[in-house]
Amino acid sequence: MARTEQSFVVIGLGAFGAAVASELARFGNRVMGIDLDERRVAQMVSVLPTALILDATDEIALREAGVDRYDVALVAIGQNIEASILATMNLRLLGLETVWVKAASRVHHRILVKIGADRVILPEQEMGRHIAQMLNNPVVQDYVSLGNGFNVVSIELPKALDGATPKSLGLVGREEPRLMAAMRGTQQLDIANPDLRFAPNDKLILLGRRVVLQAFSDGL
């Protein structure tokens, strides 16, 4: 089944917003980038389908730009908390289905939640937790929190486990950690194959609570 194209508005084209907008466009989505800084917008003109110099605190300007015809918005305005809040309120008034917002502080976070942001991001803190998880255990290659205490991690198997099987690693018939997938380079391995044997540097994608995943990775 073909993936349905989504449309995104990214307000604030600093380092964070520009990176998100560029990736969304690279994935084939319709993306509009908005910023008051002419230089930032100029840098994104060749990257995004639409890049506009616009004041996102002006509801009428947003409406005239057709922002209300997009599915999802990300407000990535930096330290101007007032502008971030007003932009978020305007997007809600325009009826956008989903609004994510970058917060500059805990107080900013609480305000954004109160005015109806669907998700509030504290990039530095979220990245800090991500990096700490990987530094804490070198076999963890990547880490994503799913909420409710559950996480997905990518673990690279060490050389000592050459020839190991899902069963020998205790991953058969277990709810936690649950083996979701295994990769060898760019090849996805058949984890249902009873004859599957892992090789060094294979990556296991596991689902579970942090304490369970930590105990498993510590035992490798």
Secondary structure as UniProt FT lines:
FT   STRAND          7..11
FT   HELIX           15..26
FT   TURN            27..28
FT   STRAND          30..35
FT   HELIX           38..44
FT   TURN            45..47
FT   STRAND          50..53
FT   TURN            56..57
FT   HELIX           59..64
FT   TURN            65..66
FT   HELIX           67..69
FT   STRAND          72..75
FT   HELIX           81..93
FT   TURN            94..95
FT   STRAND          98..102
FT   HELIX           106..114
FT   TURN            115..116
FT   STRAND          119..121
FT   HELIX           123..136
FT   TURN            138..139
FT   STRAND          140..147
FT   TURN            148..149
FT   STRAND          150..156
FT   HELIX           159..161
FT   TURN            162..163
FT   TURN            166..170
FT   STRAND          178..184
FT   TURN            185..186
FT   STRAND          187..188
FT   TURN            191..192
FT   TURN            194..195
FT   TURN            200..201
FT   STRAND          203..209
FT   HELIX           210..218
//
